[in-house]
Each structure stands twice: as C-alpha cells, then as structure tokens.
Amino acid sequence: MSISSLVIQTRPENVERIREELVLMDGVDVHTTTEEGNLVVTVDNPDNAKASETFNRFLQMDGVLNTSLIYNYFETENAEKELTQ
C-alpha cells in the first residue's frame, strides 16, 4: 500500500481542466484547489511503483508546471508479516 499527498502547480486558468483530468485517474483524489493554481491531491496505490507511475503521469499532463511530494506512507505485505511474528 502506498498513500501520498502532493501539491500540483499549474497556471490559474488551467486549474479546472487539470482537476477534471485528475479525478478520472485511479487512486487520485483532489482535495482542494487555489486561485493561484495549486491543487492538493492524494494518491492511493497498491505499491510505490504504481504511485511513481502516477506521479510521472502528472508531470506529463499539459499545463502542469511542477509537482511537490508532501507526504508518502508505504507498507509492504512482508513488513506486516514480520511485525506479527
């Protein structure tokens, strides 16, 4: 499991279009947007590899200027099994 939060930066005139594209992506939730062009999102994926693919998709979106990873939590099946032994 991988849960991350990011701030995605775009120009103010692109916020709504970017938001509409983001909400169509699996595991992505848009929590808020600002008039300045920031979107606060969380990404919930089964693993960090899938999360990384999602982050790269953000950067490839037309109009995205920058992304900033704010928080990342990950848990592997093996780590959970080790804790219970």
Buried (B, 14 or more C-beta within 10 A) or exposed (E): BBBBBBBBBBEEEBBEEBBEBBEEBEBBEBEEBEEEBBBBBBBBBEEBEBBBEBBEBBEEBEBBEEBEEEEBEEEEEEEEEEEEE
